[in-house]
């Protein structure tokens, strides 16, 4: 089955609304007319971060509604915690750093996390230190639910195991 690739042409200084619109459409490529100084790695890295932030803005909006209703939302990481795309969908939550970033962008106590030990272990060192993650996010009152799992090894090849039968033994 052929699957069309979406692209979008926007100006050389995209607004947050344009980037959010591209993210909501699932656009894989944003074409822009750029000045020579905008062709640098630093500029393109910053542009990618802004596109990712536009995706995180959706959580931000939901967080404020949750605050008003007096409820909290638990954010589960991507499973598996790939750093790129899975099926064309960007994986935004896959490590200690990406959780910290989501909480900073949402800027709301209503956004918490489901601390999935299996996803954390699947990511291996790229996810960050599991025990440090627990200490940090517990201290920040972000852990709303813990999903206890273990795996045989980190990505790319792993099997889910019983808690006492995986590579994490602490």
Legacy VTK file of the C-alpha trace (Angstrom):
# vtk DataFile Version 3.0
C-alpha trace
ASCII
DATASET POLYDATA
POINTS 170 float
0.000 0.000 0.000
1.350 3.418 -0.923
1.494 5.888 1.902
1.731 9.551 0.916
4.496 11.621 2.470
3.297 14.905 3.881
5.315 18.053 3.497
4.609 21.678 4.241
6.103 24.867 2.890
6.382 27.611 5.506
8.317 30.854 5.752
11.938 31.147 6.820
10.999 32.142 10.386
8.202 29.734 11.323
5.825 30.758 14.070
4.971 28.386 16.906
1.489 28.010 15.372
2.948 26.945 12.003
5.197 24.392 13.689
2.330 23.101 15.828
0.168 22.755 12.714
2.944 20.773 10.989
3.281 18.505 14.044
-0.490 17.909 14.233
-0.571 16.933 10.564
2.263 14.471 11.077
4.335 16.281 8.472
7.628 14.470 7.954
9.371 17.304 6.142
8.984 21.064 6.441
10.305 22.944 3.433
11.390 26.501 3.990
13.085 29.135 1.919
16.066 30.001 4.019
18.793 32.584 4.138
22.381 31.243 3.926
22.955 31.797 7.673
19.937 29.566 8.395
21.539 26.556 6.717
23.848 25.845 9.650
23.658 22.783 11.873
22.957 25.003 14.891
20.009 26.680 13.186
18.561 23.361 12.003
19.038 21.807 15.460
17.178 24.730 17.016
14.401 24.402 14.418
13.998 20.695 15.243
13.746 21.543 18.960
11.061 24.134 18.181
9.054 21.539 16.210
9.341 19.110 19.141
8.294 21.871 21.542
5.193 22.411 19.420
4.275 18.778 20.096
4.871 19.274 23.798
2.591 22.317 23.776
-0.323 19.908 23.361
0.510 18.438 26.797
0.798 21.957 28.128
-2.777 22.773 27.073
-4.078 19.526 28.524
-2.232 20.156 31.778
-4.063 23.401 32.412
-7.424 21.725 31.837
-6.382 18.954 34.227
-5.342 21.531 36.853
-8.749 23.202 36.629
-10.475 19.828 37.043
-8.187 18.858 39.939
-6.786 15.760 38.221
-3.304 14.701 37.181
-2.166 13.074 33.943
0.462 10.307 33.840
2.780 10.444 30.831
4.053 7.019 29.726
7.308 6.873 27.754
7.490 5.616 24.192
7.630 1.820 24.154
10.168 0.908 22.989
12.016 4.123 23.880
13.487 4.819 20.443
15.168 8.179 19.928
13.969 8.601 16.345
10.631 7.673 14.788
8.547 4.523 14.958
6.147 4.091 12.054
6.798 7.702 11.056
5.765 9.028 14.478
8.436 10.929 16.439
9.277 9.422 19.841
9.246 12.398 22.190
9.515 10.694 25.597
12.369 8.196 25.769
14.788 9.299 28.503
15.378 11.176 31.742
16.146 14.321 29.733
13.007 14.152 27.565
10.812 13.719 30.655
12.493 16.754 32.260
11.886 18.714 29.076
8.208 17.728 28.914
7.685 18.809 32.517
9.458 22.120 31.865
7.389 22.841 28.750
4.091 21.863 30.423
5.061 23.883 33.508
2.191 22.324 35.440
1.984 20.116 38.518
-0.902 18.305 36.798
1.517 16.533 34.442
3.140 13.517 36.050
4.485 10.241 34.788
3.952 6.541 34.738
7.435 5.395 35.645
7.756 2.304 33.459
10.873 0.455 34.590
10.705 -1.808 31.529
10.861 1.078 29.058
13.649 2.675 31.066
15.627 -0.589 30.983
14.902 -1.151 27.277
16.563 2.199 26.590
19.709 1.225 28.480
22.243 3.996 29.134
20.462 6.311 26.664
17.459 6.440 29.036
19.578 7.522 31.983
20.168 5.943 35.379
16.935 4.229 36.480
17.499 4.709 40.217
18.460 8.364 39.774
15.315 8.832 37.682
13.192 7.398 40.494
14.886 9.610 43.100
14.609 12.766 40.995
11.042 12.354 39.781
9.822 11.189 43.198
11.367 14.299 44.794
9.569 16.416 42.161
6.255 14.622 42.897
5.995 13.550 39.239
5.631 9.764 39.688
1.917 8.941 39.738
2.201 5.248 38.897
5.023 2.719 38.664
4.917 -0.053 36.112
7.351 -2.737 37.315
8.883 -4.703 34.446
12.280 -6.142 33.652
13.901 -7.067 30.347
16.727 -9.350 29.227
18.820 -6.534 27.718
18.551 -3.018 26.273
17.538 -2.227 22.707
17.747 -3.372 19.974
16.981 -6.941 21.153
15.157 -7.625 24.403
12.483 -9.815 25.912
10.223 -8.897 28.784
10.902 -11.015 31.869
9.702 -11.483 35.417
11.082 -8.857 37.789
13.779 -11.125 39.198
14.843 -12.570 35.841
16.112 -9.591 33.809
19.334 -7.665 33.628
18.355 -5.153 36.366
19.111 -6.747 39.712
19.001 -3.882 42.255
LINES 1 171
170 0 1 2 3 4 5 6 7 8 9 10 11 12 13 14 15 16 17 18 19 20 21 22 23 24 25 26 27 28 29 30 31 32 33 34 35 36 37 38 39 40 41 42 43 44 45 46 47 48 49 50 51 52 53 54 55 56 57 58 59 60 61 62 63 64 65 66 67 68 69 70 71 72 73 74 75 76 77 78 79 80 81 82 83 84 85 86 87 88 89 90 91 92 93 94 95 96 97 98 99 100 101 102 103 104 105 106 107 108 109 110 111 112 113 114 115 116 117 118 119 120 121 122 123 124 125 126 127 128 129 130 131 132 133 134 135 136 137 138 139 140 141 142 143 144 145 146 147 148 149 150 151 152 153 154 155 156 157 158 159 160 161 162 163 164 165 166 167 168 169
